[in-house]
Every structure is written in structure tokens, then in C-alpha cells.
Amino acid sequence: MLQTLKTYASPDSKVSFLFSYEEKDGASSTLSVFGENGKSITVDLAPEDLKALSNTLLTAVYITADSL
């Protein structure tokens, strides 16, 4: 199982992202977003959703790297 947690905070708010991936009886991925006051959302990602998310993140990385 692969799992990563990242928290971002500003003086006004705090948000955490938890991504997990497991390849057991087929691959499964889950993305959870945790906000303040116990607000959260969890999404089970189908393989095509995971691919779309991955492509979007990679594009953002390339654009960011080009601007540095």
C-alpha cells in the first residue's frame, strides 16, 4: 500500500490531503480531503479517474517547473 499525507495551512485555514493506493485483488485508489471543523470528503478513484488526476498533476508540475 502506498499512502501520502500533505497538509497546507494559511493564517485563515488548514486543509489536508490523503492519497492511498493499494494493488490487492485489483488496484484501488482513494483521495480524501480534510478541512476545518471536521469537514471532509473521500472519493474512491476508478482507474480512469486516477489516470486523469495523475495527468493533471504532472501538467501542473511541468508548468510550475518552467516558471521557476
Steps between C-alpha positions, in 0.01 A plus 500: 500500500619848413369787710592866522371787713562868436370792703480859381427787736456872486416740781131456413463131422653153490441219249645148490511258207535125546560278199519123523559234239486125543540223247326205657235308306515783248623852551311744718563866570346739748535876529389670821491873568467619860406856586434681821218425742497132409397557140632237261438324172629162386488380140574150372682549171438271206810427287396758239447761777845427640653538153324836448611624843856386433510674162368822653756494781787427261394790278495729804849381599639574153338845488631581847851375416505715186410810700783458755 
